[in-house]
Amino acid sequence: MKKKVSMKDIAQQLGVSTALVSYVLNDQLTDRINKDTAEKIKQLAEELNYRPNHIAKSLKSNRTNTIGLILADISNPFSAHLARIIEDEAKKNKYSVIFGSADENPKKSQDLINLLLSRQVDGFIIAPAEGSEKQLLLLQKQDVPFVLIDRYFPGLNVNHIAIDNYKAAYDAVAHLIRNGYQEIGMINFKTTLFHLEERVRGYNEALKDGNMDVSGANFREVNEKYITEEVKQRIDELLGKTTAIDALFFGSNNLAIEGMAYIQSLKIKVPEELAIVCFDEANAYNLFYCPLTYVRQPLLQIGQKAVEVLLASIKAPEALEHVILNAELVVNESSIPRKQR
């Protein structure tokens, strides 16, 4: 195997000190080093294919400058977009990110945590799976820095960055009520995750404040394992009621994508026959003939704040931050007032 190039090799070829090479390649003392010399060092390092020894560096500093990112489902556009933001923000702070997808499975989430701990990541950013409270408490007990994003557990006093899901859902349903819709349905996942429960609470409170039926007759749940089949069934149930729904609120973008595909196959006119509002955005919405109204989460703020809070926690583990951000309702043609249809 070819011998790896060291900083000492670069220093000897250029006739400078190893310390100077180290300063240049680690972007230290940049204002005190001659620019031409620094450029020569960087150029030679590239020509010789120099690669830093991260293991030696981490042993010296007790840090690896890596973050473990565990997402609920990397195939979801929401998660993929958020991952990219976190990766870019981490890079600005000279950190690398190792990704993993828990696929909404607490066992897989624990396996990922164990794997990433063995890689000696400095901390975690986690979108926790349902039922993962114990593993998070264990991380906290082990003094491993971590931040929860998108979801959190109210009973755990840990770092978290999320949105006000209650308000976002309330505003979405209140928008439909103001626009004259009388029978507003909602389809959500069957879950105990707090953020999804909050969306249901917002839906119900908006109906209550709008003097609408709050019996739950227009609310349906879907098992995520059988999302395609059950979304179709729930839509059929809501449209087949004696008093059919005239508007439908989807509790997530995955539900909306499945639901809109089925609604389109039924040749239901949106919004003439059925108004639609979706939680979260997705590129797939662009394939639907009618521009959809949706709740937009502040992904850039969530991702940037998550990295900021984690890096602060790595330096000062005792500090905790609970950040709740507001979402925005993006209004399009799928929910225009009834009189304009």
N, C-alpha and C positions, 0 to 999 in steps of 0.2 A: 504494500500500500504506500502511495506517495506521501512523504512527510508533509504535515500541515505547515503552512507559512505562519510564523509568529511575528509579533510586533518587533521583537529583537532583530529578526531577519530584515525587516523593512528599515529599521534604524541603521543597521550596519551598511546596507546598500547606499543609503543617502548620507551617511556620516553625521547622523543626529542622535540624540539620546532616545532611549526607549520610552522615557517619561513623556517626551515631546510627542512621539507617535501616539501614545496612549491618549494624551489630551486632545489631539486632533481627531482621532477616530471615535472618541467618546463625546465630541462636541463640547469640550471644556476649555475654559480660558480663551475663547474665540477672539475676544477683543485685545488679547495680549500676544497673539501669535501672528507672525508675518504671513500675510495671505498667500504669497507665492510659495512659501515653504509648506504651508498647509495643503495647498493644491497639489504639490509634488507628492506629498505623503499619501493623499487620497488616491491620486492617479496610480502610484506604484502598488498600493494595496489592491486596487481593482485589477491591475495587470497580473499580479501574483495570485489572484483569487483568494485573498485573505478572508478568513471567516473567524469572527470572535469566538472565544471559548466561553460559552454561556455557563457551562457547569462550573468552571473555575471562578468565574465572575460571581455567580450566585452563592458559592461557598464563602466567598470573601464578604459579600454584602448581606448574606442571608435572605436575598430576594432573587427571583427569577425574572421579574418584570413581565409576568404573564398573568392573564385573567382567564378564569374558567367561566364560560357563558353557557348556561343550560336553558334552552328554550322549550316551550311547551310542545311546539310542532313546527319544525323548520320549513315544512311544505306550505304552511299558511303564509300568504303574502304579508300579513301584519308582522309575523315573527321574522321573516326574511329581511324586510325593510329595516326593522329595529336592529337586527344583528349587524347590518351594514353600517348603520349610524354609530353603534357602539364600537365597532372595529375601527372606524375612522377616528373617533374621539380618543380611543385608547392609543392609537398610533401617534396622535398629536402629543401625547404625554409619554411617549417612548415605551409603550406597553404593547405586547402582542396578545391576541385573543385565541383561545382554543375553544371551538364550538362543539356542542352536543345537543341532540334533540331527545327529550324524555318521552315524546309521543303520548303525553298525558298519562304516563305510567309511573307511579311512585317507585316501583322496583327498579325500573330503568334509570330513573333519576338518581337513586342511591348508588347504582353501579357507576354512573358517570361521575358522581361526586368522589367516589373511591378512586377511580381511575385518575381524575384530575388532581386529587391530593397526592397521589403517587408521583405525578409529574411536578409536584411542588409549586402549584400556582399560588400566587400571592393572595388571591381572594376570588370570590364568586359573584357573578350577577345571575340571578335565577328567576325564571318565570315558573313558579312552583306548581307541581301537579297536585291534583286533589288527593288528600290523604298523606301529604309529605311533611306534616308538622313535626313529627318526631325526629326526622333526619335534620331538619333545620335547627331544632333545639340542641341536637348533638353537635352540630357545627358551632353553635353559639357557645356551648359548654367547652369546646376545644379551642375557643378563642380564634376561630377562623373568620376573617372579615368577609361579609357578604351583604348583598343588597337584593331585595326582591323587587321585580318590576312587573307591571301590568296587573298582577294579583298579589294579594297579601292575606294574612290571617289576623283578624282583629285581636285575637287572644295572644298573639306573639309580639313582644316588644322588640322588634328588630327593624333595621333600615328598610324602608320601602318607598318606591316611586310608583304612583298610580294616578288614575284620573278619578274624578267624581262621577262614578257610573250611575248613581241615583239621579243626579241632576241632568246628566246627558240623556238618560232615558225619559225622564220627566219632560224635558224640553222637546224631545222628539214627538212624544204622544200629545203634548199640549199643542204643538204645531198642527197636528192632524185635527184636533178638536176645534181649534180656531178656524180651520179651513172648512168646517161644516160636516166632518165625518161623524157618524153616529154609532156605528158598530165596528170598533177597532180591535182587531185580533193581534195576538203576539205569539210567536213561536220561539222557544228558547231551549237550550240544552237542559236535560235532567241532571242536576248537579248540586253539590253543596258548596261550590266555590263562591266565595263572598262577592266577587265582582259581578258574577252573573246573577246572583240573588238580588244584588242592588239594582240591577237593570229591571228586574221584575217588580221590585218595590217602587221604582220610579214610574213604571207603567201603571201600576195600580193606584198610586197617589194622584197621578195626572187624571185618571178616569174619575176618581172620587171628587177631585176639585172641579171637574167639568160636569158633575152631576150625571155621570154615566154609570152603567151597570158594572159593579165590582164583584159580582158573584163568581167570577172566574170562568164564565161560560165561553168566553172568547179567547181563553189562554190555553196553550198547548205546549207540551214538552216532548223532546226528542232524545232518544238514546244515541250518543255519538257513534257507537259501533254500527248502528243501522241507519245512519243519517239519510241516505238517499231514499230508502223505502219509507221511513217514518215521516220525513218532510212531506212526501206526496200524500200519505195518509192523513196527516194533520191538516193540510190545505183542503183536502176533500171534505173533511169533517167540518171545517169552518165555513166553507162555501155551501155545504149541504144542509146547514142549520135552517130551521123554519125562518129565522131572521138572519140571513147571510151577512157576513162581514162586508163592509165597504172600504176598509183600509186594513193593512197588515204591517206590523212592525217585527222585523227579524232581529233576534238578539245577538247575532254575530254575522260576520261576512261569509263564513262557511255555510251557515244556514241560508243566507240570502242567495248565494250562488246556486245552491241546490234548488231552492224555492223558485227563483226566477226562471230557471231552465224548465221547471215543470209548469209554471204559470204560462210561459210562452208556448209550450206544447199544447196547452188547453185553449190557446188562442183567446185568452182573456185580455181585454184592452186595458192598458195602464196609461193614465189614471181614470179613464172614462168609466170602467167597471170596478176597478180596484186600485186604491192608492197604496203606495209602497214607501216605507222608510226602512233603511238598513243601519245596523250598528257596525261601524268600521267601513273602510273603503277597500276596493279591490280592482285590479285592472280588468277582471272579467266583467265588471259592470258596464264597461265600454262596449261590450258585444250586444247588450240589450238595446232595443230600438228606442226606448224612452229613457232619457237621463234620470238617474235615480237620486233621490234625496238620501243623505247618509250622515252619520255621526263621524266626524273626523277627529281622531285622537292626535295630540301634539307629539308625534313620534320623535321629532328632533329634540325637543325639550326632555322627553323621557330618557332617551339614550344618553344625551350629554350629561344630564343630572345624575344618572345612574353611575357613570364613570367617575364623575366628580365626587359623589358621596362615597363610592368604594375606595378611591385613592385616599380620601380623608380618613376613612375608617382603618386603612392599612397603617397610616401614620399614628392615628389616635383611636384605638379600638373601642374605647369607652364612650365615644361620641355616637349618638344615634340621631337619625333624621327621618321624619315621616313627611313625605311630600305628596300633596294631592293637587293635581293640575285640572284645569277645566278643558273640556272638549268643545268642539264647534259643530253646530248643525249646518251642513251645506245643503241648501234648499234647491232642488231642481224640479223638473216637470212632473215627476211621479207622484207628487203630493200637492199639486196646485188646488186652490179652493174649488169646491164643487160647482159653484156658479160660473166658473171660467171654463169648465170642461165642455 
